Amino acid sequence: MGRLVPAVTRALDVLELFLDCEGTLSAPEITRKLRLPRTTVHELVTTLTARSYLEQPPDHPGRYRLGVRAYQLGSRYAEQLDLAAEGRRVARSVADTCDETVHVAVLDGPDVIYIAKVDSTHAVRMVSAAGRRLPAHCTAVGKMLLASLPAASLDAVLPGDEPLAAMTPDSVTSPAALREELASVRERGVAVERQESNPDVSCVAAPVRDSGGTVVAALSISVPTVRWSEKRVAELETLAVKGATELSQRLGHR
C-alpha cells in the first residue's frame, strides 16, 4: 500500500466538514475545526474553489459552500449504484461476522422480494434464494418495510380486516395485530420474526435508506431455531442495524 499524501488528505478533510454543515463555513471556522495553520487553509480553499469543489456565495462574502464539482461527483456515484450488488457486499460482511444467513429484500406490493443472499457455513441453515417472493407480513424484512410505509400506502397494502394468509402456525393473520406490531417496529427501528415464514427459522431485520432518507430495502439475519435464543436476539439486532447502516451509507445516506 502506498503512503497517504498529506495535502490530499487535508483537502478531503476540508470537503468532509461540509457533510455535517447545514450552510457555509468561513476560512477561520475551517482553521479552528481542523486545527490547521491559516496559510494552509487559505491555500486549500483557494485551490478547491479554483477547481469548483467549493464556491463563495455572492450573498455571503468570505464564506464557502460545496461547489458544482462536488455535486457532479456525487451524482456520478449515485448513477453507478446497484442495490443488489451493494447488498451482496454488505451481506457478505455481516455473514462473515455472525456466520448466519443474511438477506437484503425490497417491498413489492404486499410481498417482499429477496435481491441478495449470503449463506451461513453451518450444515443447518435456511434454505432460500435471491429472487424468492414471500408475504411481507410473515417476514422480518417485510415487517420492517411495511412499518416504513406512509399511512396511505400501508392502507393500500393492508385493506380491510380480512385475515392474512399464514405460512406457519405462528404467522400473524390479524391485520389489527399486525398494525400494532408495525407500530412497535417503527418505534424500535428493528423487526423480529419468530418462525412465522418457516417453522424452523427466526429472523431480525433493519431498514436500509437511500440518499434522501427513504427506506428502500431491509437487511435481515436468519437463524435456525437450534441456534436461536432471546439472549442472541439483541446481538443480532445490533449487527443487522450495523449492516443496514453500512449499506445505507453506500447508497449515499448520512
N, C-alpha and C positions, 0 to 999 in steps of 0.2 A: 504493500500500500504506500502510495506517495505521501509526502508531507502536506499538511494544510498550509494554504497561503494566507498569512495574517491579514493582508489588505482586503482580500476577497471575503474572508470571514467577517471582518469589521463592516464591510459594505452590506453583507447579508444581515448582520445584526441590526443595522440601521433600518433596513426594509422590514424586518420582522417586528420592529417596535410598532409598526402600523397595524399589525394583526389585532392588537388589543387597544388600539386607539380609535375613538369614535370620530375624530375630525382631523385636526392638523397638529403638527409639532414644530417648535422652533429649534434652531440650532442649539441654543443654551439648554433646552429641555433634553435634546438628544445627548448632549455632552454630559448632563447630570445623570441620565438614566444608564448610559453605557460606561460612564467614568473614563472617558477618553479625553485627550488633550483637545482644546478648542481648535487648534490649527488642523488636527487630524479630521475632526468632524466637518470643518469647513471644506476641506479637500474632498471628503466623501460625498457630502450633499451636493457640492458643485459638480462632481463627476456624474452622480446619479441623476441630477437634474439635466445635465447636458445630454444624457442618453435616454431621457424621458421616463426613467423609473420613478422619479419624483418630479413634482411640479409645484410652483408657487401660485396659489390662488390670487387672482387680481385684487380681491377684496380683503386679503389677509397678507399684506407685505411682511416679509421676514419669517413667514411660516411655510411649512411644506406638507404636502399630502401625496399619496401614491399617484403616479402618473399613468399615462395610457399604455406604456410598455408593460407595466406590471399586470394590467388588465388583459392585455393580449396574451401574455404567457399563461395566466390563469385560465383564460378561455380555451387556449390550445390544449392545456392539460385536461380540462373537462371534456373536450371533444373526443379524446382518445381513451376515456374511461370505459371499462367493460365491467358491469356489476358482477357478472358471473365469474369472470377471471379474477377480479379483485377479491371476490368472496372466497374462491378456492384458495387463494394465497393465505388469507387470514384464517380460514377454517383449518388449513394445514398447521398453522402455528398453534392454534387453540388445541387441536387434536394431539399435537406433539406434547403439549403440556399436561393434558389430563388423560390421554390415551383412551378417549371415548369418541363415539361417532358425532361429528359436527355437521350441521346443515345450515344453509342460507336459503331462505324462501321468500317469495313475493306473494301478494294477495291478488287473486283473480276472481272477482265476484264473491261468492260465499266459500270459495276454496282457496287453498294455498298450493303453489307450485314450487317444488324444490329445484333451485337453479344451481346449487353447488353442494357437494357432499364429500367428506373425507372420513374414511372408516377408522375405527379402533383396530388395534392389532390383536385384541383379545379373541380367543376362539368363540366366545359367546358375545355376540354383538347384534345391533339392529340390522335387519335386512331391509334395505330401501335403495332408491336410486334417484339421481338427478333427473328431473322431468316428471317425477311422480306427482299426482294431484290427490289431495285429501281434503275433507271438510275442515274448514278453518276452525270451527268451534271445538274440534276434537284434538287440536294440537296446541303446543305451547307457542310455536311461531304464529299460528293463526290467531290465538287469543291476543298476542302482542300486537299484531297488525290490526285486528278488529278494534282493540282498545284505542288505537291511534287515529281511528277514523273520526271525522266530524259527525255530529249527531245525525244530520240528514243522510249522510252516506251510510251510517250504521243502520238507520231505519230502513233504507233501501235493501240492505243485505239481509236484515232480520225482520221481515214484515210480519205483523200479526202475532198471535200467540200459539200458532201450530207447533207441536212438538218437533224438535230437531232430530235428525237421523242419528242413531247410535252406532258406534263401531265396536264398542265393548260394553259390558255391564256398568262400567264406571264413567261412560261418556255423559256429558251434560246435555240433557234433552229439553230442559225447560228454558225458553227464551228469557224469562224473568230472572232465573238463577244465573244464566249466562251473563246478562247485563250487569247483575250485581258483582259477579266475578270480574268482569271487564273494568268496572269502576275501581276495584282493588288493584288490578294490573296497572291501570292508568296512574294510580297514586304511588305504587311501589316502583314502577319502571321496569319490572321484570314479570314474566309469566311462568307458571308451573303447570305441567300436565302430568297427572298420575295415572298411568295405564288407561288412558282414555281413547287412544287410537290403536294401541297394541297392548294386549293384556300382560305382556312381559317386559314392557319398556315404559320409563318415565322420562320427562324432559324439562329443561328450563330454557328460557329464551329472553333475548334483549333486543331493543329496537336499533335499526340502522337508519341513519338520516343522511339526506343529501346536503349539498352546499347551502340550500335555503332553509334547512332545518326540518323538512318534511320527512316523515318516516316512509321509506321506500322498500324496506325489507326487514327481516328479522333473522338473527343468528341463534341457533339452538344447540344444546348439548344433550344427546340422548344416551340414557344409561339403562342397561338391563336390570331387572328387579333384583337379581342376585348381588349387584354392586351398588344398589340404591339405598340410601339411608337419609333420614332427616338431618343428621349432622352434616352430611356431604352436600345437601341442597345449598347451604349458604356459600360453600366453596365454589360450587358450580355456577351459582348466580353471579358471584364476583367475577369469575372467569368469563362467563358469557357477556357480561357488561363490558369487560375489558376488550374482548374480541370485537364486539359490536361497535365500540367506540373507535377502535383502530380502523375498522372498515369504514365507518362514517368519515373519519379523517382522510382516508384515501379518496373518498368521494367529494372532499372539499369542505366538509362540515367542521366548524370550530366550536 
